[in-house]
């Protein structure tokens, strides 16, 4: 099961639904680790050190920053992008599949886009 870092911008209805389906899910919120408002590069670097896949709605800055890390050869634990336009139920379902069916090594240095 993937270990997650949940970005500040995630719709918490998605997280709530995911926790109902996967009560043992291992996640932390950006604010829980004291990094609210930090630049995306710092969040991605923290996630890499902690082996946590970042989950975000932020396509504008998070994806380019993740691509930058990959380009310069820095490690990245992985990034899952959920478009804001995706329905909550579909986001929960697809994220559940990602979390349960992938290992951390499979998402290392990858950007995954939902829907599946």
N, C-alpha and C positions, 0 to 999 in steps of 0.2 A: 504494500500500500504506500502510495506517495505521501511524503511529508510536505505540507503546504505553507507558504507565506501568503496571506491574504492582503491584497493592496487596499488602501484606504477607500478607494472608489467603488469597491464591489458592492452590489446590491445585497444587503444582508438577508433578504428573503432567500437568495440562492444558498448562502451559507447555512441558514436555518434548515432548509429542506435537505441539504446534504447531510447535516448532522442527524436528522431524523432517519435517514436511510443508512448512514454509516456512523453509528454512535461512537465507535473507537477511532474515528478520524483524528489524525495528528496534524494540527494546524496552529498557527499563531497569526495574530493580526499585527499589522505594521505598528499600530498605536501601542500594542502590548509590549513591544520590544523597544519602545521609546524612540521610534524613528518617524513619527508623524511629520510630514512636511519635508523630509529629506529628499534629495535628488534621486531619481530613478537608478542612476548608476550605482549609488551607494547601497540602495536596497537590493539590487541584483548581485552586487559583490557580497553583501551580508548573506543573502540566500545561498550563494555558491559555497561559502565557508561552512554554513550550517546544513548543507544538502537539503534545501527546501525549494520546491518548485513554486515560482511566483504565479499567482492568479490575479488577473487584472481586467478591467474594462478599458484601460488606457492605451489606445492605438497610436495616439499622436506623439507621445514621448517615450513610453516604455518599450515599444517595439523597436524604434530606431536605436535606443540605447542598448537593447539586447543585441541587435545586429552589430553595433559598434564593438561590443565586447567580443563577439565571435570573430569579427574582422581582425582585431588586434591580438587574438589568441588567448584572451583571458577566459578562465573557466566560467561557466554559467550552469546553474543547476537545472535550468529549464524555465520556460514561460508558457502559460496557458492564457490565451486571449479569448475573452467572452464578449462578443459585441453587445452593446447596450440594447440593441434592437431585438435581441434574442429573447424569446419568451422564457419566463422564470422556470417553468416546468421542464422545458427542453434543456435549459442550461444545467439544471440540477441533474437530469438524466445523463447528459453527456459528460459532465464533470465527474459524476459517480463512476461511469465507465472508465474514464481516464485514471482516476485515483485507484480503482480496484484492479485494473487490468495492466497497468504499467509499473515497471520498477524504476527507481530513481536513475539508474544507469541508462535506461532507454530514452529518457528525456534530457539527459545531460547535453548541453550545447544545442538544444532544439527549441524552436518556437512552434507551438501547436495552436491552431485556430479552431474554435468551435463555431458552428455546429460540426459534429463529426461527419 
